[in-house]
Amino acid sequence: QLQLVESGGGLVQPGGSLTLSCEISGFSLQSWSIGWIRQAPGKEREGVSCISSGGDGTNYTHSVKGRFTISRDYTKNIVFLRMNSLKPEDTARYYCAAVWAPFTPRCTLEVLKHDYSYIGQGTQVTVSS
């Protein structure tokens, strides 16, 4: 059974850091591009970051560039999103999603947002003082 399970969310003060984890079971990371989508109440869903199945290609939405880093551990089938210098506008529910893209060197946020095949239940991130 294909499954994505997110963890690592929580309440953090502005300027703080969190690391989200996405544990993937039932399929190999080598065939799938994985990314993070977030949605805040009353706002559209937004593609935040993705990493290609090849592992070398990453992409970030403009508002998180330089603050967020996506990475993957092939041996444990986990994808991480390290979030530094968090801002109140980063508050949202963060979802891990998978796009079928075997051995592809790049990923795009629009494809992630609209064409994912699997998505997790999400983890809440709240940035507030």
SVG drawing of the C-alpha trace seen along z (x, -y; Angstrom):
<svg xmlns="http://www.w3.org/2000/svg" viewBox="-11 -37 33 39">
<polyline fill="none" stroke="black" stroke-width="0.4" points="0.0,0.0 1.4,-3.4 1.5,-5.8 3.0,-9.1 3.1,-10.1 4.2,-13.6 5.5,-14.6 7.5,-17.4 5.0,-20.2 4.2,-22.4 4.1,-25.8 7.2,-28.0 8.1,-31.6 8.9,-33.9 12.6,-33.3 12.5,-29.8 13.1,-26.5 11.3,-23.2 12.1,-20.1 9.3,-18.3 9.6,-14.6 7.7,-12.6 8.0,-8.8 7.2,-7.0 6.2,-3.4 5.1,-1.1 7.2,-2.6 10.8,-3.6 11.9,-7.2 13.8,-6.6 10.5,-6.6 8.8,-9.5 9.3,-13.2 8.3,-14.3 7.3,-17.7 5.6,-19.8 2.3,-21.6 0.9,-23.9 -2.6,-25.4 -3.6,-28.1 -7.2,-28.8 -8.9,-30.9 -6.0,-30.6 -5.2,-28.6 -3.0,-25.5 0.6,-26.4 3.5,-24.3 6.4,-25.0 9.3,-22.8 10.0,-19.6 12.9,-17.2 13.3,-15.2 13.3,-11.4 16.9,-11.7 17.7,-13.6 19.7,-16.4 16.9,-18.7 15.1,-20.9 12.7,-23.7 11.3,-26.3 8.6,-28.9 10.0,-32.4 8.9,-33.2 10.9,-30.4 14.1,-30.5 17.1,-30.8 15.1,-29.7 13.8,-26.2 15.8,-23.2 14.4,-19.9 16.4,-16.7 15.8,-13.0 17.3,-9.8 17.0,-7.0 18.0,-4.3 15.2,-5.2 12.7,-6.5 12.2,-9.8 12.0,-13.3 12.8,-16.2 11.9,-19.9 14.2,-22.0 12.5,-25.4 14.6,-28.2 13.8,-31.9 10.1,-31.0 7.6,-33.8 3.9,-34.1 3.0,-33.8 4.5,-30.3 1.6,-29.2 -0.3,-26.5 -1.0,-22.8 1.9,-21.1 1.3,-18.1 3.8,-15.7 2.9,-14.7 4.3,-12.3 4.4,-12.7 5.2,-9.8 8.4,-10.8 10.9,-8.0 14.6,-9.0 13.7,-12.6 16.4,-15.2 14.0,-18.1 10.7,-18.8 8.2,-21.7 5.9,-23.1 3.0,-23.5 3.1,-19.8 3.4,-19.0 0.4,-21.1 -1.9,-19.8 -0.7,-16.3 0.3,-14.5 -0.8,-10.8 -0.5,-10.5 -0.7,-12.9 -0.4,-12.5 -2.7,-13.8 -0.6,-16.8 1.1,-18.3 0.3,-21.7 2.9,-24.5 2.0,-27.5 4.4,-30.5 3.3,-32.9 4.7,-34.8"/>
</svg>
